[in-house]
Amino acid sequence: MDKPMNEREDCITMITDSGESVDFYVLEETRIHGKDYLLVTDAPEDEDGECYILKDVSGENDSEALFEFVEDDRELDGVMGIFEELLKDADVELEK
């Protein structure tokens, strides 16, 4: 699933393989070893939802940001730990 960045910075729209648009709301972002990561949720603010970690896989020549879901367990655990630290004072509960 390739995901172009939406014009609203707090929301990104991802396009599924079947062409369906799905909105995700950005909770936090970080950069690790030159890669940008987003912690997103599928629910608007003040609603419960699932969280996902996306990695920016855009190339230099891409006109829009492209994101993919982080699926590697080791990478996911490392990035999740950083997001947990960043959000320790926020009202956000993260579970793997």
Secondary structure, 3 states (H helix, E strand, C coil): CCCECCCCCCEEEEECCCCCEEEEEEEEEEEECCEEEEEEECCCCCCCCCEEEEEECCCCCCCCCEEEECCCHHHHHHHHHHHHHHCCCCCCCCCC
